Amino acid sequence: MPRPADDLFDRYMQAFQASETHTADCHTCQRGQPCESGTPLHQRFARLQDAWTHRQSRKQP
């Protein structure tokens, strides 16, 4: 039986991809100083990563 889709994981991976894609093309973000358009992308990724990590840490083995 297929597992149900995991919306949080999907959003986390999409945010990761958006952050990585932006950083690859943005010299400011590459220097560790997020630019105006990169900041919300990086913040969204960090929030979703925290949510995913928190949820995973609460799962029973």
MODELLER restraints for C-alpha pairs under 7 A, 6 or more apart:
rsr = mdl.restraints
at = mdl.atoms
rsr.add(forms.Gaussian(group=physical.xy_distance, feature=features.Distance(at['CA:8:A'], at['CA:52:A']), mean=6.82, stdev=0.5))
rsr.add(forms.Gaussian(group=physical.xy_distance, feature=features.Distance(at['CA:9:A'], at['CA:52:A']), mean=6.78, stdev=0.5))
rsr.add(forms.Gaussian(group=physical.xy_distance, feature=features.Distance(at['CA:12:A'], at['CA:45:A']), mean=6.38, stdev=0.5))
rsr.add(forms.Gaussian(group=physical.xy_distance, feature=features.Distance(at['CA:12:A'], at['CA:48:A']), mean=5.17, stdev=0.5))
rsr.add(forms.Gaussian(group=physical.xy_distance, feature=features.Distance(at['CA:12:A'], at['CA:49:A']), mean=6.10, stdev=0.5))
rsr.add(forms.Gaussian(group=physical.xy_distance, feature=features.Distance(at['CA:15:A'], at['CA:41:A']), mean=6.87, stdev=0.5))
rsr.add(forms.Gaussian(group=physical.xy_distance, feature=features.Distance(at['CA:15:A'], at['CA:44:A']), mean=6.51, stdev=0.5))
rsr.add(forms.Gaussian(group=physical.xy_distance, feature=features.Distance(at['CA:15:A'], at['CA:45:A']), mean=4.85, stdev=0.5))
rsr.add(forms.Gaussian(group=physical.xy_distance, feature=features.Distance(at['CA:16:A'], at['CA:45:A']), mean=5.60, stdev=0.5))
rsr.add(forms.Gaussian(group=physical.xy_distance, feature=features.Distance(at['CA:18:A'], at['CA:41:A']), mean=6.69, stdev=0.5))
rsr.add(forms.Gaussian(group=physical.xy_distance, feature=features.Distance(at['CA:19:A'], at['CA:41:A']), mean=5.41, stdev=0.5))
rsr.add(forms.Gaussian(group=physical.xy_distance, feature=features.Distance(at['CA:19:A'], at['CA:42:A']), mean=5.52, stdev=0.5))
rsr.add(forms.Gaussian(group=physical.xy_distance, feature=features.Distance(at['CA:19:A'], at['CA:45:A']), mean=6.89, stdev=0.5))
rsr.add(forms.Gaussian(group=physical.xy_distance, feature=features.Distance(at['CA:22:A'], at['CA:38:A']), mean=6.69, stdev=0.5))
rsr.add(forms.Gaussian(group=physical.xy_distance, feature=features.Distance(at['CA:23:A'], at['CA:29:A']), mean=5.50, stdev=0.5))
rsr.add(forms.Gaussian(group=physical.xy_distance, feature=features.Distance(at['CA:23:A'], at['CA:30:A']), mean=5.83, stdev=0.5))
rsr.add(forms.Gaussian(group=physical.xy_distance, feature=features.Distance(at['CA:28:A'], at['CA:34:A']), mean=6.24, stdev=0.5))
rsr.add(forms.Gaussian(group=physical.xy_distance, feature=features.Distance(at['CA:28:A'], at['CA:35:A']), mean=6.07, stdev=0.5))
rsr.add(forms.Gaussian(group=physical.xy_distance, feature=features.Distance(at['CA:29:A'], at['CA:35:A']), mean=6.01, stdev=0.5))
